[in-house]
């Protein structure tokens, strides 16, 4: 597994309200990864929540190996807008690159209320204490960056579903789809028909820049424990 834990960062008081807020959003920690990894071959997204019937129908489509419901929204962070996913860490991790998926501490920290981001986002936007403010309005929450870890294409930050509710991320308005040995382009028309005209269906191409080695790095001790 790529990436080693970085030294713990100081400067955060034990009674810091930011830590208390993350603890309030903690979910059950995931266990060890026991199921095989999946390709994030397609992304279905909508402004509205996808209903259970639609999700079940997409999962039953020929050529669909698996489909993972997530919440997806764009959230302002400083002078940028990040696409943030609200996920179940135990199941979403299977769709991420192996160096992220196989590092349990990444998903333990997301479940505990921290945020995981790709390294370019974390190194650019986190503050001196290792926090990221999600939103520009007064009272916007600060989440500790628990890990710098490669994510699914088009996802720039990952929080758990408890945080998703507080941040106003629509519940399960998107699906990550793995097509296995089937071609995503062949599956796409039937998937689009099921998702409806108001939904976007994108084929997520592989990262073709093989010169860049991706690693997952834990950013010091978990502050949300």
C-alpha positions in Angstrom: 0.0 0.0 0.0 1.5 3.4 -1.0 1.9 6.1 1.6 3.1 6.2 5.1 1.5 8.0 8.1 2.9 11.5 8.4 4.0 12.9 11.8 1.2 14.2 14.0 0.4 17.8 13.7 0.3 20.0 16.8 -1.5 23.2 17.7 -5.0 21.7 18.2 -6.5 21.8 21.7 -8.3 18.8 23.0 -11.4 20.8 23.7 -11.4 22.5 20.2 -15.1 22.8 19.2 -14.1 21.7 15.7 -13.2 18.3 17.1 -16.5 18.1 19.1 -18.4 18.9 15.9 -16.7 16.1 14.0 -17.3 13.7 16.8 -21.0 14.6 16.6 -21.0 13.4 13.0 -19.1 10.2 13.6 -20.4 6.9 12.2 -19.5 3.3 12.8 -15.9 2.6 11.7 -15.5 0.3 8.7 -13.7 -3.0 9.1 -11.0 -4.6 7.0 -11.6 -4.7 3.3 -12.9 -8.2 2.4 -14.6 -7.7 -1.0 -12.8 -7.1 -4.3 -12.1 -3.6 -5.6 -14.3 -2.2 -8.3 -13.7 0.1 -11.2 -15.4 3.5 -11.1 -16.4 3.3 -14.7 -19.4 5.6 -14.8 -21.0 8.3 -12.8 -24.7 9.0 -12.8 -25.7 12.3 -11.2 -28.9 14.2 -10.7 -30.1 17.3 -8.9 -32.7 15.2 -7.2 -32.3 12.1 -5.1 -32.4 8.8 -7.0 -35.2 6.6 -5.7 -34.7 3.0 -4.6 -36.6 1.6 -7.6 -34.3 3.4 -10.1 -31.1 2.3 -8.2 -32.3 -1.3 -8.2 -33.2 -1.2 -11.9 -29.7 0.2 -12.7 -28.0 -2.6 -10.6 -30.0 -5.2 -12.5 -28.9 -3.9 -16.0 -26.8 -6.3 -18.0 -23.2 -5.1 -17.9 -23.6 -3.5 -14.5 -21.4 -5.2 -12.0 -22.1 -2.9 -9.0 -23.6 0.5 -8.3 -22.8 2.6 -5.2 -25.2 5.4 -4.2 -23.5 8.6 -3.0 -24.5 12.2 -2.4 -22.7 14.7 -4.6 -22.6 18.5 -4.4 -20.4 21.4 -5.2 -19.3 23.4 -2.1 -17.3 26.6 -2.1 -13.9 26.4 -0.4 -12.0 29.7 -0.2 -11.9 30.9 -3.8 -12.7 27.5 -5.4 -15.6 25.2 -5.7 -15.0 21.5 -4.8 -17.1 18.5 -5.8 -17.7 16.8 -2.4 -19.2 13.3 -2.1 -21.1 12.1 1.0 -20.5 8.4 1.2 -20.6 5.2 3.2 -16.9 4.7 3.8 -17.2 0.9 4.1 -18.6 0.5 0.5 -17.5 3.6 -1.4 -13.8 2.7 -0.8 -14.1 -0.3 -3.2 -14.4 2.1 -6.1 -11.3 4.2 -5.2 -7.8 3.5 -6.4 -6.1 0.6 -4.6 -3.7 2.8 -2.7 -6.7 4.5 -1.1 -9.1 1.5 -0.9 -6.7 -0.7 1.0 -5.6 1.8 3.6 -8.1 1.2 6.4 -7.2 4.3 8.4 -8.4 6.6 5.5 -11.9 5.3 5.8 -11.8 5.1 9.6 -11.1 8.8 9.7 -13.8 9.6 7.2 -16.3 7.6 9.3 -15.0 9.5 12.4 -16.0 12.9 10.9 -12.8 13.9 9.1 -12.5 14.6 5.3 -10.3 12.8 2.8 -9.1 14.8 -0.2 -6.6 14.3 -3.1 -3.1 15.6 -2.2 -3.4 18.6 -4.6 -6.5 19.8 -2.8 -5.2 19.3 0.7 -1.8 20.9 0.1 -3.4 23.9 -1.5 -6.5 24.6 0.7 -6.0 23.3 4.2 -5.0 25.7 6.9 -2.0 25.6 9.2 -3.9 23.3 11.6 -4.8 20.9 8.8 -8.4 22.0 8.5 -10.6 22.7 5.5 -13.6 25.1 5.8 -16.5 23.8 3.7 -18.5 26.8 2.6 -18.0 30.5 2.7 -21.0 31.5 4.9 -20.6 32.5 8.5 -20.5 29.4 10.7 -19.4 27.1 7.9 -17.9 23.9 9.4 -14.1 23.2 9.6 -13.2 19.6 8.9 -9.8 18.1 9.7 -8.1 16.7 6.6 -7.6 13.1 7.8 -5.9 11.8 4.7 -4.5 12.9 1.4 -5.8 10.1 -0.8 -6.6 9.6 -4.5 -10.4 9.5 -5.1 -12.8 8.6 -7.8 -12.5 10.8 -10.9 -14.4 14.1 -10.5 -14.6 13.8 -6.7 -12.4 16.3 -4.8 -13.4 15.6 -1.2 -15.1 12.8 0.7 -17.1 13.0 3.9 -19.4 10.6 5.6 -23.2 10.7 5.2 -23.8 12.3 8.5 -21.8 15.3 7.4 -23.5 15.1 4.0 -26.9 15.9 5.7 -25.5 18.8 7.7 -23.8 20.2 4.6 -27.0 20.0 2.6 -25.7 17.4 0.1 -28.7 15.7 -1.5 -28.9 12.1 -0.2 -28.0 9.6 -2.9 -28.4 11.9 -5.9 -25.5 10.1 -7.7 -24.3 6.5 -8.5 -20.9 5.2 -9.1 -21.2 2.3 -11.6 -18.8 -0.5 -12.2 -19.2 -2.4 -15.5 -16.6 -5.0 -15.0 -15.7 -6.6 -18.4 -18.5 -4.8 -20.2 -17.8 -1.6 -22.1 -19.2 1.5 -20.3 -20.1 3.0 -23.7 -22.3 0.0 -24.4 -24.1 0.2 -21.1 -24.6 3.9 -21.2 -27.7 4.2 -23.4 -29.8 1.8 -21.3 -28.5 3.4 -18.1 -29.4 6.9 -19.3 -32.9 5.7 -20.1 -33.4 4.4 -16.6 -31.8 7.4 -14.9 -34.1 9.8 -16.9 -33.5 12.9 -19.0 -32.7 15.0 -16.0 -29.7 12.9 -15.0 -26.2 13.1 -16.3 -24.4 9.8 -17.2 -20.6 10.2 -17.6 -18.0 7.7 -18.6 -15.1 8.1 -16.2 -11.9 7.4 -18.2 -8.8 6.1 -16.7 -5.9 8.3 -15.6 -3.6 8.0 -18.6 -0.7 9.9 -17.0 1.2 6.8 -16.0 4.2 8.9 -15.0 2.4 10.1 -11.8 2.5 7.7 -8.9 -0.5 8.2 -6.6 -0.2 7.5 -2.9 -2.5 7.8 0.2 -0.9 9.6 3.1 -2.4 9.9 6.6 -2.1 13.5 7.9 -1.0 12.9 11.5 -3.0 11.5 14.3 -6.8 11.3 14.0 -8.2 14.4 15.8 -11.8 13.1 15.6 -11.2 10.0 17.7 
